[in-house]
């Protein structure tokens, strides 16, 4: 683990000789010119920051020296160390980028500028910023990614900066400690992991847990400390036995104990539902050998000597992780019938595992070329930027892509040629196709997983072999963009589909947009839809512009459905307005009604939240609430019935977690498993089926199904209807009057 706890640094503000000693230590193997550049940067920083203190009580000088020391231990070059010493001077606006370039060189200036741009990452943990803010944030993010892709060393400086800030976090107020710890766990630690810098990743995770879950952290630390002596004695015994066994076979290996990381142990306990005593890698050793073949030979020796635990072997040499991590992991039953973990890797793999992308500069200084591994580690940055250039639609796409690349879990699958493809967890065969080549995605018509045909909505699993079935014609479907349909997970694939759709003929866009809108309205049984109002809602000048945008995929049917919740469609009525107070029906529905009156929903039309509604005063039953397009309500309105009153859904609806009954009807060709599939969709959407009636005409094999469901809102109902409509043999599904 990287460590800069050094008395020389703590006392440097009061004793200039300590700073000189630190410079002497980190520049021991540097050239005269490099050493002088670091001395000049220290002198400049000292002059600017000597008396300026941070919240921890230490000066800015102490901070930048600690950050630089972390980077020096990673083996980074002079330009990075100089930029690390100067980055706070520029961020506090006491030194300009022009002065940095003039005093040092353009590369140092670009590094310092890149670190300043990376301040944006501290705001990315917010889940749903406003659209205007997202647009501004996206442009800043694009600039930040460009700086990272042009010189990824800016990320290393930022990670070292955050690591030292986390080490002195105890001096900040509790709320700020928690906010910074959450940022670190959500973004900085995953970013370090994505770049393979495990030395920094582990410490960031442990420090975050310490402030987010202090009781858990202390408990875990105590459990590790209580058995530390026994565990260390046991590991020493295992190391001796293992070293002797390897030496007898002619393998020159370095065997050591593996340091324990509290966060990783805690996460494994949470993920697998295990107790501390059931965690295998609390006791662990690491074996470093010279070649890949010796890795597998050592594995055979270990499995011969001790019984392996089934299901606890991972070959990350043949199947590296997304950050190019390589190692063999196994768990065995060792002496005294105690289980321990073994990691086996070459010395080169170990350097990459600990230093990640930082190892590129260390090896570069030694004259080796590891550019291929380096390119793999930063290729995802360039892919995000490329997607951003191609995507001209939703500005949140770039933001989502960046978050998903560093935060979400990954899945590893094989192409037919055996190539390992790294995708986001939850990706589908279509995502796989677009990750291989854009044209392959456009021409995709089906997929085989492990030689078995599967739907395009199939969720890929680790180890799947994926084969894409294609046609000669490029024809992506607009349905692929529907989130509820489940065709695409990755932002890159969605951007490619949207880009293709934008190139199609305007008239075709309008036609296809009309089909999509009519399908939504038909499913939800919404009549007399005011398209002009809908177009104005989305700030389009005409209905054709709205339909073309929908047809191109710029807006989605999910967005259209959401507008029903906001009561966009109001019908003109002759109903006499009545001032009402909130009352609650026995069914738990909050409606603006006459205070104290009993309210209930009508069985004839079953309104759900945000449907346009009207109330009918009955004798003995209070106010019965109907949909405005209900045939009974329309008849009473035509008759000028004075019992009709104005009612509305009240504001607290979204907070109550209430459910509402709704009737739907399905027309289909009968088949085995149809009812099961419909019930499965309802279960996945967490929709309760109250009643179900089916009738099959044996003459033509047609089946009619009627269900009464409990839904939370129109969006949930729309998702459910869309998924049912996509089932094999289903001809039509709609909400009944």
N, C-alpha and C positions, 0 to 999 in steps of 0.2 A: 504494500500500500504506500502511496506517495505520502511523505511526511516532512513537514518543514518546521516542526517545533524545535527552535534553535535559540539558545540564550543570546547569541550574537544579534539575532534579529530583534528580539524583545527590547534590547537596550540600545539599539542603534541611534535613536533620537538624541540620547544623552552622551553617547560615546562614538564619535566619528570613526575611531579606530576599528570598532566592531563592524561597521559597514565596509571598511577597507578589507577586513579579514574575510567577509562574505564574498566580496568581489574576487579576492584571491582564490577562494575555494572554487567558485563556479567557473572561473576562466582559466583554470589550471592548464587545460589542454587547448586553449584558444590561441590564435595568432595574435601578433602585436596589434594589428589594426582592429581586429574584433574586440580585443580587450579594451582598447582605447574608446571604441564606440560605446561599450557598456559603461565605462567610467564616465564618459561625457553625459550619457543619459541619466545616470545616477546623480551627477552633480546638478543637472538642470532640474530634475525632479525634487531633489533636496532643497534647492533654492526656492522652488514654488510651493512645496507642500510641507516644509519643515515644521511649521507651527499650526497647520490646519488639522483638526482632529475629527474623527468619525464618531458614530454613536457608541462604538465599543470603547472609546477613550484613547485608542491608538491613533497615531497620525496617518495621513494618507501615504506618507513615505513607507511606514511599516507595512501597510496593505500592499502596495505595488511591489515591494521587495519580496514579500511572501508569495505573491502571485508569480513573480519572475522565478523564484526558487523552485516552485512546483514545475514550471515549464523547463527549467534547467535539468531537473531530475528526469524528465521525459526525454532528454537528449535533443531538444530543439535548438535551432540555429540562432546566430547572433541577432538577425533582424527581428525574430520573434521576441527575444529577451528585451531588446531595445524598445519595441512597440509596447510590451507589457509594462515597462517602467514609465512610459509616457502616456498611456491611455487615459489615466485619470486627469492629467493636465489638460487634455483636449476636451474631455467630457465636462469638466468644470469650467470650460471656456477661458482658461488662463494661458492657453497656448493654441495657436491656430495651426491648421493643417499645412498652410504655406510655410510657417516657421519650421515645422517638423521636416518638411521636404528640403528646406534650405540647409538646416543644420545636419541632417542625416542623409536620407536618400528617398526617392519616390516609393520604393517598396515598403519602407517603414511607414511612410505617410498613408499608403493604401491599407496597410494592416490596422493602423490606428483608426482610420475612417471606417473600416469594416467592423471593428469592435463597437464603435459608436452606433452603427446601424443595428447591431444585434441587440440593442436595448429593447427593440420591439418584441423580442421573444418573451419578455416578462409579462406582456399583456395577452398572450395567446391562450392562456388557460381559461379565459372567459368563454362560456359555452355559446352564447347567442348575442353578440354585439349588434347594435342597430345597423341597418343596411348602409347608411351614409358612413358610419364609422368603419364598417367592414370594407367599403370601397377604398377609403383612405388607408386603412390597415393593409389591404391587399397590395396597393402600390408600394408601400413601405416594405412589405414582406418580399415583394419581387426584387427590390433593391438589395435587401438583406441576403436573399438567396444568391443573387448575382455575386455579391461580395464573397459569400461562402464558397461558391463554385469556382470563382476565379482564384481564390487563395484560401483553402480550408483552414489555414493556420489561425484565421480570425476566430474560428470556433474554439480552438484549443485555448486561446487567450481568454475567451469568455467563460469557458468551463473552469479554468484555473481561477478566474476572478470569482465565480460563484462558489467554488469549493472553499476558498479562504473566507468568503462571507458567511458560509454555513458554519465554519469552525468558530467564528466569533459571534454567532447568532444569539447566544445567551444574554448578550448585553442589550438586546432590543426588547420593546414591549411584547407582551404575549401574543396579541393579535397579529402583529407584523411577523413574529416568528412563525406562526401558523401559516400565514399567507405565503411567505417565502419558502417554507418547507413544502407546501402543496405545489407551488410552481416548480420547485426542484424535482419533486417526485414525478410530476406530470410531464415535464418538458426537458429539463436539463439532464437528469439521469438517463431517460430514454435516448436523448441525443448522444450522450457519451457511449451508450450501448450500441447505437446504430453505427457509430464510428469505431467501435471495437476497443475503446479505451477503458478497460475493466478496472484498472487501478483507481480511476476517478469515479467511475460508475458506482462501485461498491460503497465507497465512502460517502458519496452524495446520498445514496439510499439509506444507509445506516443513520446519518445525521438527520435526515428528514423524518425517519421513524421516531427518533429520539424526541422531537418536538411535536409531532402530530399525535403520537401514542406513547406518552412518557411512561405510563404504568406498564404497558406491554414491553417497551424497550428495557426498562429496569428489570422486569421479571425474566426476560430472555437472557439479559446479561448476567443475572444472578445464577440462572440455571447452567449457563456455560462456565461460569467461574467456579461454582460449587464442585464440579467434577473435573476441573482443569488438570489437576495433578495426576489423577488416575488416567484421564484420557491421554495426557502427554506421555505417561509411562507406557501405556498400551501402544501408542503410535510409534514410540521409539523401538519397541519390541518387533512390531510389524515391519518397520523400515529395515531393521537389521536382517530379519529373515528374508525379506524380499531382495535386498541388495546382494546378499550371498547367493540366492537362487539365480539371479540374473548374471552375476559374475561367473558362476559355474558354466553357463552356456555361452560365455564369451561376449556378453552385451555389457558395454560400458555405460552405465546409467547413473543419473543423479537422482536420488530418492530423497524426498523431503515431506514434511507435514504440510497440509494445505490450510491457510488461514481461514478462520470462521467469520462469516458475515451475518450479523444478526438479522438484517432485513430478509436475506434470501432464505434463511431457515424459517423465519416467521411466515413468509409468503408460501412456502411449501406446506407448512402446517395448515394454513388457511385454505389453500387450493385443494389439498388432498384430504382434509379433515382428520389430520394425524395429531397425535400428542408428541411432545418433545422426545420421549423415549423411542418413538417409532421412526424418527428421522435418521436415515442411514448415513448421510454425509456430515453428521456432527463429528464423526471420526473419519478422517480422510487423509490420503497420501497422494503425492504427485510424483510421477516417474517421467524424467526427461531423458530421451535417447537421441541418437544422431540421425537416424533415417526413418522413413515411413515404414519400411519392412520390419525394422526393429520394434516399432510400436506394436504391430500385430504379433510378432514373436513374443514380446513381453506379455501381451494380453493372453496368449496361449499358456504361457508359464503360470500366470496368476490363476487362470481358470483351472489349470491342472492341480495346482497346489491347494486352492480353496474353492469351495462350491459357490458358483455364481447364483445370484438371486434372479429368478425369472422376471422379465419385464423391466429390469433395471440396467439394460445395456443400451448405449447410444453411440453410434458411429458418426461423429461429426467430421471425420477425415474424409470419408467417401461422400458425405452429405453436409458440407459446411453450413453454418448459420448465415443469416443475411449479412452480418458484419464480417464475414469471412473467417469466423472463429472455427478452429479445427482442433479436435482432441478425441480420444476414446474415453468414454465414461463407463464404469462398471461397478457393481456392488457385490461383495462376496461375504460369505460367512467365514470369519477368520478365527484365530486362536480364542479359546474360551467361549466359542460359539457366539461371538459378538460380530455384528455386521459393520463393515466399513466400506467406504467408497474409494475407488482408485481412478485417477485421471492419468492418461498416458499420452504424451505428445513429444514432438521433436523440440530441440532448443529454439529453432526458428519459429515454430508454431507458438511457443511460449512467449517469445518476444512480441509476436503479433497479438496474442491474447491479452497481454498486460498493457501494451502500449498502443495497440490498434493503429490508427492512421498516423500517429506520431512516429511510429517506427520507420516510416518512409524517409524522414529526414535523417534519422540516426544511421540507417543503412546507406543513405545517399552520401553522407559524409565519409563513410568507409569505402565508397567506391562501388557498392553493389547496386544493381538495378532491380527494383521491385515495383516498377511502375504499373504492371498488370494488376497486382493486388491493390495498389493505391487507387487505380481507376475504378475497380469494383466497388470500393468503399464510398466513393463520391459520385458514382454514376446516377444514383437516385436523385441527387440534387439537380443534375442537369436534366433528368427526365421531368422533374417537376417544373423547371423553367420552360422546357419545351412545350409542355402541356399548357402552361400559362400563355405562351405566345399564340398557340393555336386557338385557345378558348376565348371567345369574345362575349360570352353570356354572363352568367351569374358570377359576380366578383368573389363570392365565397368559395368557389371551386379551388382556387390556388391555396386558400387558407385551409380548407378541408384536406387537400392532398398532402400538405406539409404535416398537419397534425397526424393524419393516418400513417404517414411514412415513419414517423419517429415514435408514435405512441402505441398504435395497435399491434397485436400479436401477428405473427407471420405464419404462413402455411407453405410447405415445400412439396412440390409435385414434379413429376417427370414428363418430359416430352417423349414422343415415340422413339427418338434417337438416344434417349437416356440423359438428356440435359436437364439439370435441376433448375426449376423456375421458382422464384421467390415472389409470393403474392401476399396481399393482406388477408388476415383471417376472415372467413366468410365469403371469399371470392368464388366465382362460378366458372364453368367452362368458357363462357363468353369473355370474362375478364382475362382468362388464360389466353384466349385467341388474340385479343387486342394487345396483350403484353408481348406476344411473339411478333406480330406484324399487323398493322392497321388493316391491310387488305384481307388478311385471314379472318379478322373479326367481321368485316363488312360482308364477307361471303359465307360466314358460318350459318349452317342450317341444322346442325345437330352435333352430338358429342358421344364418344365412348370413354368410359372410365374402366380401366382394367379389362378391356375388351367387351364391356357390357354397355349397351345403349342407355343413356340417362337423359332426363330433360335438361334444358339449358339453365334451369334454375337450381340444379344440383349444387350443393355446397361442397367444395373441394376439401379433402382431408389429406393430412401428411402422408406421403408415399404413394398417392394416386398416380397412375399413368394415364395421361390425358391425350386423346386423339380427337381432332376436330374434323367433322364431316362438312364438306363445303359444296356449294353450287358454283356455276360459272358466272353468275350474276351477282353484283354487289347490291344488296337491298336490306340494309338495317331496318328494323321495325321501330316505330315510335313507342310501341309498348315496352321496348327495352329500357326506356328512360323512366318508366313508372316505378317508383320506389316500392310500392306495395306488390308489384308483380315479381320482384326478386330476381330479375335477370342480371343486373350489374351491381357490383359492390364498389369498384374502384372509380375514383374521379377521372382518371386518365381515360378509361374505356368510355365513360359517359361523355367526356369532352369529344372523343373521336366520333361517336354516334351523332352528337349534336352538330358537330362541324359538317358531317356528311349531309344531314338533313337540311342544313341552311343553304346548301348549294342547289337544292331541288327547285323546280319551277314554282313561282308564286301562286299560280292558280291551283296547282296540286296541293300546296301548303294549306290554302284556304279550304279546299275540299276535304282534306284529311283532318284539318282542325275542326271542321263542322261535324264530321263523323265522330270524332273523339268527344266533342261537347254533347252531341245528341245522345251518345251512349251513356254519358254520366247522367244527363237529365232523365233519360228513359229508365235507367236503373233505379234512380231515386224517386221516380214518378213525380218530377217537378214539372208543372204545366205553366203556360203563360210566362215563360222566362223573358225578362226584359233585357235583351242583348245589348241595347244601347247603354243601359245603366251598368251592365257588367263590363263593357269596354271602358267606360269612364272610370270604373273602380280600379282598373289596371292601367289607367292613364294612356289609353289608346284613343286616337282621333276617330276611328271608325270600327265597326264590327268586323270588317274584313281584316283590318290590322290585328285585331284580337285573335281571329281564327287562324291567320297566317302564323302568328307567334306561337299559338298552341300547336299548329301542325309542324312547325320547325322544331319544337321542343324547348323554346325559350321560356315558356311557362308550362306548367304541368297540370294535369287534371286534379292532382292533389291540391294545388293552389286554388283551382276553380272551386273545388268542393269546400275548401275552408271559408270561402266567401259566403256560403249559405249560413254558416255559423254567425256571421256578422250581420245577418238580416239585410242583405243587399236587395232582395226581391220583396217589395211591399206592393200589394194590390190595392187599387183604389176601392174605397167602400163608402157606403152611406151609413156606416155604423155610428151611433151617437157616442162620442168620447165620454168616458166617466173617469173622474179622478179616483185612483185606487191606491191602496196600501198593500204591503206584502202580506200574503197569507200562504199557508202551507197546506197542501192536500194531504190526505191520508197516505198517498203513495210516495210522499217525500219530495214533491215537485214544488219549487218556489216560483210563484207567479205574482205579478203585480195585479192584485185583485182587491175587491172590497174587503176591508179589514174584518176579520172574524168569519168570513164566509168559507164554507167547505168547498174545496175545488178538487176536480178529478178529470182525467183525460178521457176523451170519447173513445169507445170501442170501435166505432165505425171507421175512423181514419187514423187512430193511434198517433198523435203528434209526438215528435221527439224534439229535444232542445234546439231552439233557433229556427224551427219551422215557423213561417208566418201563421199566427193563430188568432182565434176569436173566441169569446166566451158566450155561453148561452145559459141564462138563468132558468133553472128548473124549479119545480115544486118538490121540496123534500130532499133533493140531491145536491143542492148548492149550485155552483157554477161548473158546468161541463165544458171543457176546453176542446175545441175542434180546430183542425187545420183550415186555413182560409179557403183552400180549393176543395174542401170536402163538399160533396153533393148536397148534404143536408144544410150546411152553412150557406152555400150559394143560393139554395131555394129560400131559406129564411131571409136572406139579404134582399132577394128580388121581391119578396112579399112585404118588405119594410118592417119585419118583425121587431118590436120594441124590446124584446128580451135579449137581443144581441148587445154585448158590451165589449169595449176595447180592453184587451189584456195583452201583456208582454211577458217574456221570460225575464226574470230578474238577474242582476249581475252575479250573485254568488254561485251560479250554476256550475261553473267550471271547477269550483273548489269543493263540491259536495260528494264527488265520486258516486253519483246516483246513476241508476240504470232505468231505461225506458222501453216498454214493449213496442215492437214493430213487426208487422206482417210482411213476409216476402213470398214470392211465388217463383218456381223454377220449372221450365219446360225443357225436357231432354229426351234423348234416346236411351232407353234403359240398358244398363250393363251391371255386371257383378262389381260390387265395391263402390258404386256411385254414392249411396247414402253414407257409407263409411268415410269417403273422401270429403264430403260436405261437412260432416260432423268434425272431422279432423281439422278443417280450416276454421270452423267456429271455435274449436278448442285453442288453436294457435293464436287466434285473435282475442281470446278471453271473452268470448260471447256465449252467453247461456241460452240454450234452446229450451223454451217453455213447452211448446207443443209442436208436433210434426204429423202431417198427414200426407200419404202418398197414394196415387192411383195410377195403375199401369194398364194401358190398352194393349192386350195381347195381339190384337189384329195388326197394328202397325208398330208395336213395341215402343210407343211413346209413353212417357211418364210425366205426370204432373205432381209437383211437390209443393206443399204449403207449410211454412214454418212461422212460428211466433218466437221472436228473439228478444233478448234484453241487451240493448246497446247503450253506450255512454253518450255518443254524439253522432252527427252526420258523417264526420270523417271516418270514424270506425266502421260505420255502416257501409260507406262507399268502398273502403278497402276490402271488406268482406265480400261485397257483391262482385267486385272486380276479380277477386281470386276464384270465386265460384264460377264466374263467366269463363275463366280460362281453363276449367276442367274439361277433360275429354268427354264428348257426347252432350255437353250442355249447350242448348241452342239459345236460351234466353233466360235472364234472371232480372227481376224487377221488384220494386217495393209496391205493395198493393195499396189501393185507396182505403 
